């Protein structure tokens, strides 16, 4: 892909500096988000929902039993509400987990990518606006992976991040490697070439050894 000037979208134009030239802009394909979903977690969420609904129905059926005289033998109303609240919270937790594909697809529609002569930009406009910039010193080892729908990911940076992991009823901090890049874009190979032109080929020969 040859370098070219692009007319920026308003959300991207607001972030550009006066001396910055926009060469490419894009968004992730909502469909491509399905390739990055952890489906095991989705299945677990559906299982949790099914259990919560089953428990709710069984408990309410038990509470609605009547005696031979026609009077209800169920527990007091407060006790019934308690047994409604607990499975209700569990069901909502499972629903949130199972809805990961929908949430990721929505996030894709609110994510914007841009590539300029100075940096790569990732903008996320959800509850709040988040802008991440990657300059020359951040971009290294550019790689691309493709998906079945023609979209792909362009990975241009990695960083270490501490995350809390819950296992066997205990929590601990684990350091993981996180990939940064443009995910689920249609013209992944072309963007890879453009990144290489801007940030790799223009580096001085001793730039990497000097760092």
Protein Blocks (a to p, Z undefined) as FASTA:
>chain_A
ZZddddddfklmmmpcfkbccfbdcdddfklmmmmpcfklmmmmmmmmmmmmmmmmmmmm
mmmpccfkopafbdcfklmmmmmmmmmmmmmmmmmmmmmmmmmmmmmmmcccdddfkbcc
ddddffbccdddddfklggciaddddfkopacddfbdcdddddddeehiacddddddddd
dehiaklmlmmmmmmmmmmmmpcfklmmmZZ
